Amino acid sequence: MAKPNFASLDEELKKDEEEIKITANEGFSFKPKQFDDRQVKEDPSIVSINDLYLIPTEKLIPFRQKGDSDFSAWDEEELKTLAEQMDNDGAYEPIIVRKIEGEDRYEILSGEHRVKASKMKGLKKVKSIVYRGCSDEKAMDIFLLTNLHRRTTKISDCIYGWTMFSKNHPDMRSIKETTSNTVREMFGTETLPVKMTQYYRYIRMSNLTKEFINALDNGSISIRVGCALATFEKEEQKLFMPFMKLLTDEKLSNLKKHLKETGENLTTDLIKDFIQTRRVDNYDSSLRYSLTKVKKVIQRKIKPEKYSELDNIMDKALDLFFEKYPDYKQITENCE
């Protein structure tokens, strides 16, 4: 990607000021009073690439290159919480947009939820950074990496995001050799913020059916099991659904090897032959994932000074829960 021509910066800013005057009557406004840049302009080592604007919400549209899927959407309660945290000037962090060529609209590269929350709060305009000269490849990187930076708990988001990133960089020989300018700008390095093995696991798991991707999110199967399942065709994966809780990556690998050596077709009976007993350690990954969600609930509902009493709180809460739902109770009382 060509570097910005900083030599013509002053001319560009003058042109922008003229455009702002022309479009001010249409509700598109620049708000310099919030940002005193007189001292900044006096420093020759500091340059401005993108300016901050207040853009009417009706001129903002979602990113248009998401493909067949998208990152997980926030629910109404999450958006309401974000809206309540905003003051009358909106979110503290501006969204990132690019102007749609030939149109009076702007495409949201980062901040779709902030726009939705702003509308919920009744705000008519949103603080926006307008990214100039933004190519489709650059726009995709901004959309993916800003979302991936925020979304680390949902495996489905990581699968979607890193798979789309790999498609945006088809010539990338390895994760350590990426030349993405956006990676360097965001993270100060050309190495992606994820381990190479994990990166390729996410890409492989994009071959999973929606049901198994959901199972990864809720902890019903582990990432290892997900990677092993992804080696089967999607129609074949449907045969494994009744055995979801019994699957291990070892059993799936052995089954795959058997099919390759014998040339047999995958059937429900054959799956039963390879997956016969339930192993307790299959639940380890599910428990680890669930505990991350429990931690968020605790932080939201329990005072920090009461954390030392969590074992007693959880014990009493579970006793009350088991009174209503006895089927959930562990048969062996002492699991230590």
ZIDAVEN-V725905 format. One record per pair of residues at least 12 apart in sequence whose ideal C-beta (glycine too) atoms are under 8 Angstrom apart, sorted by sequence separation. I is the first residue (numbers start at 1). J is the second residue. D is the distance in whole Angstrom. If there is no record, write none. Layout:
i=I j=J d=D
i=I j=J d=D
This chain:
i=96 j=108 d=8
i=97 j=109 d=6
i=114 j=126 d=7
i=178 j=190 d=6
i=298 j=310 d=7
i=17 j=30 d=8
i=95 j=108 d=6
i=96 j=109 d=5
i=148 j=161 d=4
i=177 j=190 d=8
i=178 j=191 d=8
i=213 j=226 d=8
i=16 j=30 d=8
i=95 j=109 d=8
i=96 j=110 d=4
i=97 j=111 d=8
i=147 j=161 d=6
i=148 j=162 d=7
i=176 j=190 d=8
i=178 j=192 d=6
i=212 j=226 d=6
i=95 j=110 d=6
i=96 j=111 d=6
i=111 j=126 d=8
i=176 j=191 d=6
i=255 j=270 d=7
i=95 j=111 d=3
i=175 j=191 d=7
i=255 j=271 d=7
i=258 j=274 d=7
i=35 j=52 d=7
i=94 j=111 d=7
i=95 j=112 d=8
i=111 j=128 d=8
i=144 j=161 d=5
i=148 j=165 d=8
i=175 j=192 d=5
i=212 j=229 d=6
i=34 j=52 d=8
i=93 j=111 d=8
i=205 j=223 d=7
i=208 j=226 d=6
i=229 j=247 d=7
i=95 j=114 d=5
i=175 j=194 d=8
i=228 j=247 d=8
i=255 j=274 d=5
i=91 j=111 d=8
i=95 j=115 d=6
i=144 j=164 d=6
i=145 j=165 d=7
i=176 j=196 d=7
i=232 j=252 d=8
i=254 j=274 d=6
i=255 j=275 d=8
i=30 j=51 d=7
i=31 j=52 d=7
i=93 j=114 d=7
i=144 j=165 d=5
i=175 j=196 d=4
i=205 j=226 d=5
i=208 j=229 d=6
i=228 j=249 d=4
i=231 j=252 d=8
i=30 j=52 d=8
i=31 j=53 d=8
i=106 j=128 d=7
i=109 j=131 d=7
i=174 j=196 d=7
i=201 j=223 d=6
i=205 j=227 d=6
i=208 j=230 d=5
i=225 j=247 d=5
i=227 j=249 d=7
i=30 j=53 d=5
i=31 j=54 d=6
i=91 j=114 d=5
i=204 j=227 d=6
i=207 j=230 d=4
i=221 j=244 d=6
i=225 j=248 d=7
i=229 j=252 d=6
i=251 j=274 d=5
i=29 j=53 d=7
i=30 j=54 d=7
i=90 j=114 d=8
i=106 j=130 d=7
i=140 j=164 d=7
i=141 j=165 d=7
i=144 j=168 d=7
i=175 j=199 d=5
i=206 j=230 d=8
i=220 j=244 d=6
i=225 j=249 d=5
i=228 j=252 d=4
i=232 j=256 d=7
i=251 j=275 d=5
i=28 j=53 d=7
i=29 j=54 d=5
i=109 j=134 d=7
i=140 j=165 d=8
i=201 j=226 d=8
i=205 j=230 d=5
i=209 j=234 d=5
i=212 j=237 d=6
i=220 j=245 d=7
i=224 j=249 d=4
i=228 j=253 d=6
i=231 j=256 d=6
i=28 j=54 d=8
i=91 j=117 d=7
i=201 j=227 d=5
i=204 j=230 d=5
i=208 j=234 d=8
i=221 j=247 d=6
i=242 j=268 d=8
i=28 j=55 d=6
i=91 j=118 d=7
i=141 j=168 d=6
i=165 j=192 d=8
i=204 j=231 d=8
i=207 j=234 d=7
i=222 j=249 d=7
i=225 j=252 d=7
i=239 j=266 d=6
i=28 j=56 d=7
i=90 j=118 d=5
i=140 j=168 d=5
i=209 j=237 d=5
i=228 j=256 d=7
i=239 j=267 d=7
i=243 j=271 d=6
i=247 j=275 d=7
i=27 j=56 d=5
i=208 j=237 d=7
i=209 j=238 d=7
i=215 j=244 d=6
i=239 j=268 d=6
i=243 j=272 d=8
i=246 j=275 d=5
i=109 j=139 d=5
i=211 j=241 d=6
i=236 j=266 d=5
i=28 j=59 d=7
i=82 j=113 d=7
i=86 j=117 d=7
i=90 j=121 d=8
i=95 j=126 d=6
i=97 j=128 d=5
i=99 j=130 d=6
i=137 j=168 d=6
i=240 j=271 d=6
i=246 j=277 d=8
i=248 j=279 d=7
i=82 j=114 d=7
i=86 j=118 d=7
i=94 j=126 d=8
i=95 j=127 d=7
i=96 j=128 d=7
i=97 j=129 d=7
i=98 j=130 d=7
i=107 j=139 d=7
i=110 j=142 d=6
i=162 j=194 d=7
i=212 j=244 d=8
i=239 j=271 d=6
i=243 j=275 d=5
i=246 j=278 d=5
i=90 j=123 d=5
i=94 j=127 d=4
i=95 j=128 d=5
i=96 j=129 d=5
i=97 j=130 d=6
i=98 j=131 d=5
i=109 j=142 d=4
i=110 j=143 d=7
i=166 j=199 d=8
i=245 j=278 d=7
i=246 j=279 d=8
i=79 j=113 d=7
i=83 j=117 d=4
i=94 j=128 d=6
i=95 j=129 d=7
i=97 j=131 d=7
i=98 j=132 d=8
i=109 j=143 d=5
i=232 j=266 d=7
i=248 j=282 d=6
i=13 j=48 d=7
i=16 j=51 d=7
i=60 j=95 d=8
i=78 j=113 d=8
i=82 j=117 d=4
i=83 j=118 d=7
i=86 j=121 d=6
i=88 j=123 d=8
i=90 j=125 d=8
i=91 j=126 d=8
i=94 j=129 d=5
i=96 j=131 d=6
i=247 j=282 d=7
i=90 j=126 d=6
i=91 j=127 d=7
i=98 j=134 d=4
i=110 j=146 d=4
i=158 j=194 d=8
i=246 j=282 d=7
i=60 j=97 d=7
i=79 j=116 d=5
i=80 j=117 d=8
i=83 j=120 d=4
i=84 j=121 d=8
i=86 j=123 d=7
i=90 j=127 d=6
i=109 j=146 d=7
i=110 j=147 d=7
i=145 j=182 d=6
i=149 j=186 d=7
i=162 j=199 d=6
i=166 j=203 d=5
i=245 j=282 d=7
i=9 j=47 d=6
i=13 j=51 d=8
i=79 j=117 d=5
i=83 j=121 d=4
i=89 j=127 d=7
i=145 j=183 d=7
i=9 j=48 d=7
i=61 j=100 d=8
i=74 j=113 d=5
i=141 j=180 d=6
i=163 j=202 d=6
i=80 j=120 d=7
i=141 j=181 d=8
i=142 j=182 d=6
i=146 j=186 d=8
i=162 j=202 d=4
i=163 j=203 d=5
i=6 j=47 d=5
i=79 j=120 d=6
i=98 j=139 d=6
i=141 j=182 d=4
i=145 j=186 d=6
i=161 j=202 d=8
i=162 j=203 d=6
i=52 j=94 d=6
i=55 j=97 d=7
i=74 j=116 d=8
i=141 j=183 d=7
i=64 j=107 d=6
i=138 j=181 d=7
i=159 j=202 d=5
i=163 j=206 d=4
i=61 j=105 d=6
i=63 j=107 d=6
i=138 j=182 d=6
i=149 j=193 d=7
i=158 j=202 d=5
i=159 j=203 d=8
i=4 j=49 d=6
i=59 j=104 d=6
i=60 j=105 d=7
i=61 j=106 d=7
i=62 j=107 d=8
i=63 j=108 d=6
i=148 j=193 d=8
i=59 j=105 d=5
i=60 j=106 d=5
i=61 j=107 d=6
i=62 j=108 d=6
i=63 j=109 d=6
i=96 j=142 d=6
i=148 j=194 d=8
i=159 j=205 d=5
i=160 j=206 d=8
i=59 j=106 d=6
i=61 j=108 d=7
i=155 j=202 d=8
i=159 j=206 d=5
i=60 j=108 d=6
i=63 j=112 d=7
i=159 j=208 d=8
i=62 j=112 d=6
i=96 j=146 d=7
i=155 j=205 d=8
i=55 j=106 d=6
i=159 j=213 d=6
i=60 j=115 d=6
i=156 j=213 d=5
i=159 j=216 d=8
i=57 j=115 d=6
i=155 j=213 d=7
i=156 j=214 d=7
i=156 j=216 d=7
i=222 j=282 d=8
i=57 j=118 d=6
i=155 j=216 d=4
i=156 j=217 d=5
i=224 j=285 d=8
i=57 j=119 d=6
i=155 j=217 d=6
i=222 j=284 d=8
i=223 j=285 d=7
i=154 j=217 d=6
i=222 j=285 d=4
i=221 j=285 d=8
i=222 j=286 d=7
i=221 j=286 d=8
i=57 j=123 d=7
i=60 j=126 d=7
i=219 j=285 d=7
i=220 j=286 d=6
i=57 j=124 d=6
i=219 j=286 d=4
i=56 j=124 d=6
i=57 j=125 d=7
i=60 j=128 d=8
i=155 j=223 d=7
i=219 j=287 d=8
i=56 j=125 d=5
i=57 j=126 d=6
i=219 j=288 d=8
i=55 j=125 d=6
i=219 j=289 d=4
i=54 j=125 d=4
i=55 j=126 d=6
i=65 j=136 d=7
i=155 j=226 d=8
i=218 j=289 d=8
i=219 j=290 d=5
i=54 j=126 d=7
i=54 j=127 d=6
i=55 j=128 d=5
i=53 j=127 d=8
i=54 j=128 d=7
i=65 j=139 d=7
i=52 j=127 d=6
i=53 j=128 d=5
i=55 j=130 d=8
i=65 j=140 d=6
i=52 j=128 d=7
i=53 j=129 d=8
i=63 j=139 d=7
i=71 j=147 d=5
i=52 j=129 d=6
i=53 j=130 d=6
i=66 j=143 d=8
i=26 j=104 d=8
i=51 j=129 d=7
i=65 j=143 d=7
i=50 j=129 d=5
i=51 j=130 d=6
i=72 j=151 d=7
i=50 j=130 d=6
i=63 j=143 d=5
i=71 j=151 d=6
i=50 j=131 d=5
i=50 j=132 d=6
i=72 j=154 d=6
i=49 j=132 d=7
i=72 j=156 d=6
i=72 j=157 d=6
i=71 j=157 d=5
i=71 j=160 d=6
i=70 j=160 d=7
i=71 j=161 d=7
i=69 j=160 d=5
i=29 j=125 d=7
i=27 j=124 d=8
i=67 j=164 d=6
i=27 j=125 d=7
i=12 j=132 d=8
i=4 j=132 d=8
i=4 j=133 d=7
i=1 j=135 d=6
i=1 j=137 d=8
i=1 j=138 d=6
i=153 j=292 d=6
i=153 j=293 d=8
i=1 j=181 d=6
